[in-house]
């Protein structure tokens, strides 16, 4: 799937039960040392490259929604619409986290 015209831009979208479960994976699993080496494989990206947001159960966001959330984060900073690990927003009732 290609989200942008630039073929060097990759997109990864995943759904998590909670911010805590995502943080445990990102910061305390084998994922951390691999991502610590990301500069070996990826060029530096100007601005945010990860946006988090809450989705209701049963909703399957698409690439266009992910792009909209990332652009909103870039333009407005962290809000309930799109946020970061550093500036999280509380989950609405029965929501899942999308990254």
DSSP file (Angstrom, degrees, kcal/mol; ACC not computed):
  #  RESIDUE AA STRUCTURE BP1 BP2  ACC     N-H-->O    O-->H-N    N-H-->O    O-->H-N    TCO  KAPPA ALPHA  PHI   PSI    X-CA   Y-CA   Z-CA
    1    1 A X              0   0    0      0, 0.0     2,-0.6     0, 0.0    10,-0.2   0.000 360.0 360.0 360.0 139.5    0.0    0.0    0.0
    2    2 A X        +     0   0    0      1,-0.1     8,-0.1     8,-0.1     5,-0.1  -0.957 360.0 175.7-121.0 115.0    1.3    3.4   -0.8
    3    3 A X  S    S+     0   0    0     -2,-0.6     2,-0.3     6,-0.3    -1,-0.1   0.744  70.7  32.7 -88.3 -26.1    0.0    6.3    1.3
    4    4 A X  S    S-     0   0    0      5,-0.3     5,-0.1     2,-0.3    -1,-0.0  -0.859  81.1-115.5-129.0 161.1    2.2    9.0   -0.3
    5    5 A X  S    S+     0   0    0     -2,-0.3     2,-0.7     2,-0.1    -1,-0.1   0.827  97.5  85.3 -64.6 -31.2    3.6    9.7   -3.8
    6    6 A X  S >  S-     0   0    0      1,-0.2     3,-1.7     2,-0.1    -2,-0.3  -0.623  70.2-156.0 -74.4 113.0    7.1    9.3   -2.3
    7    7 A X  T 3  S+     0   0    0     -2,-0.7    -1,-0.2     1,-0.3    -2,-0.1   0.619  87.3  68.4 -69.0 -10.0    7.8    5.5   -2.4
    8    8 A X  T 3  S+     0   0    0      2,-0.1     2,-0.6    34,-0.0    -1,-0.3   0.538  79.3  92.3 -85.3  -5.0   10.4    5.9    0.4
    9    9 A X    <   -     0   0    0     -3,-1.7    -6,-0.3    -5,-0.1    -5,-0.3  -0.810  62.9-162.7 -92.8 119.6    7.7    6.7    3.0
   10   10 A X        -     0   0    0     -2,-0.6     2,-0.4    -8,-0.1    -8,-0.1  -0.709   3.7-150.4 -99.3 151.5    6.4    3.7    4.8
   11   11 A X        -     0   0    0     -2,-0.3     2,-0.4   -10,-0.2    52,-0.0  -0.982  12.6-178.8-124.9 134.4    3.2    3.5    6.7
   12   12 A X        -     0   0    0     -2,-0.4     2,-0.4    87,-0.2    -2,-0.0  -0.992   3.4-179.7-131.5 123.9    2.5    1.2    9.7
   13   13 A X        +     0   0    0     -2,-0.4     2,-0.3     2,-0.0    -2,-0.0  -0.991   9.1 164.8-125.1 128.2   -0.9    1.2   11.4
   14   14 A X        -     0   0    0     -2,-0.4    85,-2.8     2,-0.0     2,-0.4  -0.983  27.4-134.7-142.2 154.2   -1.7   -0.9   14.4
   15   15 A X  E     -A   98   0A   0     -2,-0.3     2,-0.3    83,-0.2    83,-0.2  -0.905  21.1-172.0-113.1 136.3   -4.4   -1.1   17.1
   16   16 A X  E     -A   97   0A   0     81,-3.5    81,-2.7    -2,-0.4     3,-0.1  -0.901  30.1-130.6-126.6 152.9   -3.7   -1.5   20.8
   17   17 A X  S    S-     0   0    0     -2,-0.3     2,-0.3    79,-0.2    78,-0.1   0.788  88.3  -3.1 -72.4 -27.5   -5.9   -2.1   23.8
   18   18 A X     >  -     0   0    0     79,-0.1     4,-1.8     1,-0.1    -1,-0.2  -0.987  65.1-111.5-158.6 162.1   -4.3    0.6   25.9
   19   19 A X  H  > S+     0   0    0     -2,-0.3     4,-2.7     1,-0.2     5,-0.2   0.859 118.0  56.8 -64.3 -35.4   -1.5    3.2   25.9
   20   20 A X  H  > S+     0   0    0      2,-0.2     4,-2.3     1,-0.2    -1,-0.2   0.897 105.6  48.6 -64.9 -41.4    0.2    1.2   28.6
   21   21 A X  H  > S+     0   0    0      2,-0.2     4,-1.7     1,-0.2    -1,-0.2   0.890 113.4  47.5 -68.3 -37.5    0.3   -2.0   26.4
   22   22 A X  H  X S+     0   0    0     -4,-1.8     4,-2.9     2,-0.2     5,-0.2   0.932 111.8  50.0 -65.7 -45.4    1.7    0.0   23.5
   23   23 A X  H  X S+     0   0    0     -4,-2.7     4,-3.0     1,-0.2     5,-0.4   0.886 107.7  54.2 -61.8 -39.0    4.3    1.7   25.7
   24   24 A X  H  X S+     0   0    0     -4,-2.3     4,-1.9     2,-0.2    -1,-0.2   0.920 112.6  43.8 -61.4 -42.9    5.4   -1.7   27.1
   25   25 A X  H  X S+     0   0    0     -4,-1.7     4,-0.9     2,-0.2     6,-0.5   0.945 118.3  43.4 -65.4 -48.2    6.0   -3.0   23.6
   26   26 A X  H  < S+     0   0    0     -4,-2.9    -2,-0.2     1,-0.2    -3,-0.2   0.903 127.4  26.4 -65.9 -43.0    7.7    0.1   22.4
   27   27 A X  H  < S+     0   0    0     -4,-3.0    -3,-0.2    -5,-0.2    -1,-0.2   0.631 129.0  31.3-103.2 -15.2    9.9    0.7   25.4
   28   28 A X  H  < S+     0   0    0     -4,-1.9    -3,-0.2    -5,-0.4     2,-0.2   0.342 102.2  73.1-129.0   8.8   10.5   -2.7   27.1
   29   29 A X  S >< S-     0   0    0     -4,-0.9     3,-1.4    -5,-0.2     4,-0.5  -0.473 100.3 -83.0-110.6-174.9   10.5   -5.3   24.4
   30   30 A X  T 3> S+     0   0    0      1,-0.3     4,-1.1    -2,-0.2     5,-0.1   0.621 118.4  78.4 -64.1 -11.7   12.9   -6.3   21.7
   31   31 A X  H 3> S+     0   0    0     -6,-0.5     4,-2.7     1,-0.2    -1,-0.3   0.869  82.5  64.1 -63.4 -37.3   11.3   -3.5   19.7
   32   32 A X  H <> S+     0   0    0     -3,-1.4     4,-1.8    -7,-0.4    -1,-0.2   0.929 102.7  42.8 -60.0 -52.4   13.4   -0.9   21.6
   33   33 A X  H  > S+     0   0    0     -4,-0.5     4,-0.5     1,-0.2    -1,-0.2   0.867 114.5  52.6 -65.4 -31.7   16.9   -1.9   20.5
   34   34 A X  H >< S+     0   0    0     -4,-1.1     3,-1.3     1,-0.2    -1,-0.2   0.949 111.5  45.1 -65.2 -47.2   15.7   -2.4   16.9
   35   35 A X  H >< S+     0   0    0     -4,-2.7     3,-1.5     1,-0.3    -1,-0.2   0.761 101.9  67.7 -69.7 -23.0   14.2    1.1   16.8
   36   36 A X  H 3< S+     0   0    0     -4,-1.8     3,-0.3     1,-0.3    -1,-0.3   0.718 102.8  47.2 -64.2 -20.0   17.3    2.5   18.4
   37   37 A X  T X< S+     0   0    0     -3,-1.3     3,-2.3    -4,-0.5     4,-0.4   0.251  76.4 113.4-102.4  10.9   19.1    1.6   15.2
   38   38 A X  G X>  +     0   0    0     -3,-1.5     4,-2.9     1,-0.3     3,-1.3   0.764  65.0  68.7 -58.8 -26.9   16.4    3.1   12.9
   39   39 A X  G 34 S+     0   0    0     -3,-0.3    -1,-0.3     1,-0.3    -2,-0.1   0.722  91.8  62.6 -65.4 -19.0   18.9    5.8   11.7
   40   40 A X  G <4 S+     0   0    0     -3,-2.3    -1,-0.3     1,-0.1    -2,-0.2   0.766 119.1  23.4 -72.8 -25.2   20.8    3.0    9.9
   41   41 A X  T <4 S+     0   0    0     -3,-1.3     2,-0.4    -4,-0.4    -2,-0.2   0.674 119.2  53.5-113.9 -24.0   17.8    2.3    7.7
   42   42 A X  S  < S-     0   0    0     -4,-2.9    -1,-0.1     3,-0.0     2,-0.1  -0.905  72.7-123.7-122.9 143.7   15.7    5.4    7.6
   43   43 A X        -     0   0    0     -2,-0.4     2,-0.1     1,-0.1    -3,-0.1  -0.463  48.3 -87.7 -73.8 154.0   16.3    9.1    6.7
   44   44 A X        -     0   0    0     -2,-0.1     2,-0.5    -5,-0.1    -1,-0.1  -0.432  43.2-141.3 -63.8 134.8   15.5   11.7    9.4
   45   45 A X        -     0   0    0     -2,-0.1     2,-0.7     2,-0.1     4,-0.1  -0.870  10.9-127.8-103.2 130.6   11.9   12.7    9.1
   46   46 A X  S    S-     0   0    0     -2,-0.5     2,-0.1     2,-0.1    -2,-0.0  -0.674  75.2  -4.9 -81.4 115.9   11.1   16.4    9.6
   47   47 A X  S    S-     0   0    0     -2,-0.7    -2,-0.1     2,-0.0     2,-0.0  -0.422 113.7 -17.7  97.2-174.6    8.3   16.7   12.2
   48   48 A X        +     0   0    0     22,-0.1     3,-0.1     1,-0.1    26,-0.1  -0.357  46.2 180.0 -67.2 143.7    6.2   14.1   13.9
   49   49 A X        +     0   0    0      1,-0.2     2,-0.4    -4,-0.1    -1,-0.1   0.372  67.1  56.8-121.9  -0.5    6.2   10.6   12.3
   50   50 A X        -     0   0    0     20,-0.1     2,-0.4     2,-0.0    -1,-0.2  -0.997  58.6-176.6-133.5 130.2    3.9    8.9   14.8
   51   51 A X        -     0   0    0     -2,-0.4     2,-0.4    48,-0.4    33,-0.2  -0.990   8.0-160.5-124.2 135.7    0.3   10.0   15.7
   52   52 A X  B     +C   83   0B   0     31,-2.7    31,-2.8    -2,-0.4     2,-0.3  -0.868  18.4 159.0-110.1 147.1   -1.8    8.2   18.4
   53   53 A X  E     -B   98   0A   0     45,-1.8    45,-3.5    -2,-0.4     2,-0.4  -0.976  37.9-107.2-160.7 160.8   -5.5    8.5   18.7
   54   54 A X  E     -B   97   0A   0     26,-0.4     2,-0.4    -2,-0.3    43,-0.2  -0.725  30.7-168.7 -93.5 138.3   -8.4    6.6   20.2
   55   55 A X  E     -B   96   0A   0     41,-3.6    41,-3.4    -2,-0.4     2,-0.1  -0.953  24.7-112.6-124.9 146.3  -10.9    4.6   18.0
   56   56 A X  E >   -B   95   0A   0     -2,-0.4     3,-2.0    39,-0.2    39,-0.2  -0.457  47.2 -88.4 -73.2 149.8  -14.2    3.1   19.0
   57   57 A X  T 3  S+     0   0    0     37,-1.1    -1,-0.1     1,-0.2     3,-0.1  -0.286 115.1  25.2 -54.9 139.3  -14.4   -0.7   18.9
   58   58 A X  T 3  S+     0   0    0      1,-0.3     2,-0.4    -3,-0.1    -1,-0.2   0.212  92.0 119.5  90.1 -15.4  -15.4   -2.0   15.5
   59   59 A X    <   -     0   0    0     -3,-2.0     2,-0.6     1,-0.0    -1,-0.3  -0.706  46.0-163.3 -86.0 131.5  -14.1    1.0   13.6
   60   60 A X        -     0   0    0     -2,-0.4    -3,-0.0    -3,-0.1     2,-0.0  -0.881  12.2-151.9-115.0  98.4  -11.3    0.2   11.1
   61   61 A X        -     0   0    0     -2,-0.6     2,-0.2     1,-0.1    -6,-0.0  -0.351  11.1-143.5 -68.1 148.8   -9.5    3.5   10.2
   62   62 A X     >  -     0   0    0      1,-0.0     4,-2.0    -2,-0.0     3,-0.1  -0.441  30.3 -91.2-103.5-178.9   -7.9    3.7    6.8
   63   63 A X  H  > S+     0   0    0      1,-0.2     4,-2.7     2,-0.2     5,-0.2   0.873 122.8  56.8 -61.8 -40.0   -4.7    5.2    5.5
   64   64 A X  H  > S+     0   0    0      1,-0.2     4,-2.3     2,-0.2    -1,-0.2   0.898 107.4  48.7 -61.9 -39.3   -6.4    8.5    4.7
   65   65 A X  H  > S+     0   0    0      2,-0.2     4,-2.4     1,-0.2    -1,-0.2   0.914 110.7  51.1 -65.5 -41.4   -7.6    8.9    8.3
   66   66 A X  H  X S+     0   0    0     -4,-2.0     4,-2.4     1,-0.2    -2,-0.2   0.917 110.9  48.2 -61.3 -43.2   -4.1    8.1    9.5
   67   67 A X  H  X S+     0   0    0     -4,-2.7     4,-2.6     1,-0.2    -1,-0.2   0.904 110.5  52.1 -63.4 -40.9   -2.6   10.8    7.2
   68   68 A X  H  X S+     0   0    0     -4,-2.3     4,-2.2    -5,-0.2    -2,-0.2   0.905 110.4  48.1 -62.1 -41.8   -5.2   13.3    8.4
   69   69 A X  H  X S+     0   0    0     -4,-2.4     4,-2.4     2,-0.2    -2,-0.2   0.920 112.2  48.5 -65.9 -43.6   -4.3   12.6   12.1
   70   70 A X  H  X S+     0   0    0     -4,-2.4     4,-2.3     1,-0.2    -2,-0.2   0.915 112.6  48.1 -64.1 -42.5   -0.6   12.9   11.4
   71   71 A X  H  X S+     0   0    0     -4,-2.6     4,-2.4     2,-0.2    -1,-0.2   0.882 110.3  52.2 -65.0 -37.7   -1.1   16.2    9.5
   72   72 A X  H  X S+     0   0    0     -4,-2.2     4,-2.9     2,-0.2     5,-0.4   0.921 109.7  49.1 -63.7 -43.4   -3.3   17.5   12.3
   73   73 A X  H  X S+     0   0    0     -4,-2.4     4,-2.0     1,-0.2    -2,-0.2   0.912 111.9  49.4 -60.9 -42.6   -0.6   16.7   14.9
   74   74 A X  H  < S+     0   0    0     -4,-2.3    -2,-0.2     1,-0.2    -1,-0.2   0.908 118.5  38.5 -62.8 -42.6    2.0   18.4   12.7
   75   75 A X  H  < S+     0   0    0     -4,-2.4    -2,-0.2    -5,-0.1    -1,-0.2   0.831 133.1  19.1 -79.5 -33.8   -0.2   21.6   12.3
   76   76 A X  H  < S-     0   0    0     -4,-2.9    -3,-0.2     1,-0.3    -2,-0.2   0.477  95.3-128.3-120.4  -5.3   -1.7   21.8   15.8
   77   77 A X     <  -     0   0    0     -4,-2.0    -1,-0.3    -5,-0.4     2,-0.2  -0.289  64.4 -13.5  77.0-173.6    0.4   19.8   18.2
   78   78 A X  S    S+     0   0    0      3,-0.1     2,-0.3    -4,-0.1     5,-0.3  -0.416  74.3 150.2 -68.0 128.4   -1.1   17.2   20.5
   79   79 A X        -     0   0    0      3,-2.5     3,-0.5    -2,-0.2    10,-0.1  -0.840  64.4 -90.5-140.5 176.5   -4.8   17.3   20.9
   80   80 A X  S    S+     0   0    0     -2,-0.3   -26,-0.4     1,-0.2     3,-0.2   0.751 125.7  61.1 -63.6 -22.1   -7.5   14.7   21.6
   81   81 A X  S    S-     0   0    0      1,-0.3     2,-0.3   -28,-0.1    -1,-0.2   0.852 127.3  -3.2 -73.2 -35.8   -7.7   14.2   17.8
   82   82 A X  S    S+     0   0    0     -3,-0.5    -3,-2.5    -5,-0.2    -1,-0.3  -0.907  78.9 162.9-159.4 127.9   -4.0   13.2   17.5
   83   83 A X  B     -C   52   0B   0    -31,-2.8   -31,-2.7    -2,-0.3     2,-0.2  -0.727  24.2-126.2-139.6-175.3   -1.5   13.0   20.2
   84   84 A X        -     0   0    0      3,-0.7     3,-0.1    -2,-0.2   -33,-0.1  -0.769  35.6-100.1-129.8 172.3    1.9   11.5   21.2
   85   85 A X  S >  S+     0   0    0     -2,-0.2     3,-0.6     1,-0.2    -1,-0.1   0.884 124.3  52.3 -59.6 -38.3    3.4    9.5   24.0
   86   86 A X  T 3  S+     0   0    0      1,-0.3    -1,-0.2    -3,-0.0     2,-0.2   0.801 122.5  28.5 -69.9 -28.6    4.8   12.7   25.5
   87   87 A X  T 3  S+     0   0    0     -3,-0.1    -3,-0.7    -8,-0.1    -1,-0.3  -0.544  84.3 174.4-132.0  67.2    1.3   14.4   25.4
   88   88 A X    <   -     0   0    0     -3,-0.6     2,-0.4    -5,-0.2    -3,-0.1  -0.306  19.9-145.1 -75.7 159.5   -1.3   11.7   25.7
   89   89 A X        -     0   0    0    -10,-0.1    -6,-0.1    -9,-0.1   -10,-0.0  -0.937  30.4 -98.7-119.4 146.1   -5.0   12.2   26.1
   90   90 A X        -     0   0    0     -2,-0.4     2,-0.2     1,-0.1   -36,-0.1  -0.257  41.5-106.1 -65.8 151.6   -7.3   10.0   28.1
   91   91 A X        -     0   0    0      4,-0.1    -1,-0.1     1,-0.1     3,-0.1  -0.538  26.1-125.6 -76.6 137.0   -9.3    7.3   26.4
   92   92 A X    >   -     0   0    0     -2,-0.2     3,-1.0     1,-0.2   -37,-0.1  -0.339  55.4 -67.4 -65.6 165.7  -13.0    7.8   25.9
   93   93 A X  T 3  S+     0   0    0      1,-0.2    -1,-0.2    -2,-0.0     0, 0.0  -0.312 118.5   2.6 -57.5 138.7  -15.0    4.8   27.3
   94   94 A X  T 3  S+     0   0    0      1,-0.2   -37,-1.1    -3,-0.1     2,-0.3   0.835  95.9 144.7  54.8  42.3  -14.5    1.6   25.4
   95   95 A X  E <   - B   0  56A   0     -3,-1.0     2,-0.3   -39,-0.2   -39,-0.2  -0.780  39.5-144.7-108.8 155.7  -11.9    2.9   23.0
   96   96 A X  E     - B   0  55A   0    -41,-3.4   -41,-3.6    -2,-0.3     2,-0.4  -0.845  23.2-115.3-111.8 153.5   -8.9    1.3   21.5
   97   97 A X  E     -AB  16  54A   0    -81,-2.7   -81,-3.5    -2,-0.3     2,-0.5  -0.751  26.2-162.8 -92.7 133.1   -5.6    3.0   20.7
   98   98 A X  E      AB  15  53A   0    -45,-3.5   -45,-1.8    -2,-0.4   -83,-0.2  -0.941 360.0 360.0-114.9 137.0   -4.5    3.4   17.1
   99   99 A X              0   0    0    -85,-2.8   -48,-0.4    -2,-0.5   -87,-0.2   0.301 360.0 360.0-126.1 360.0   -1.0    4.2   16.1
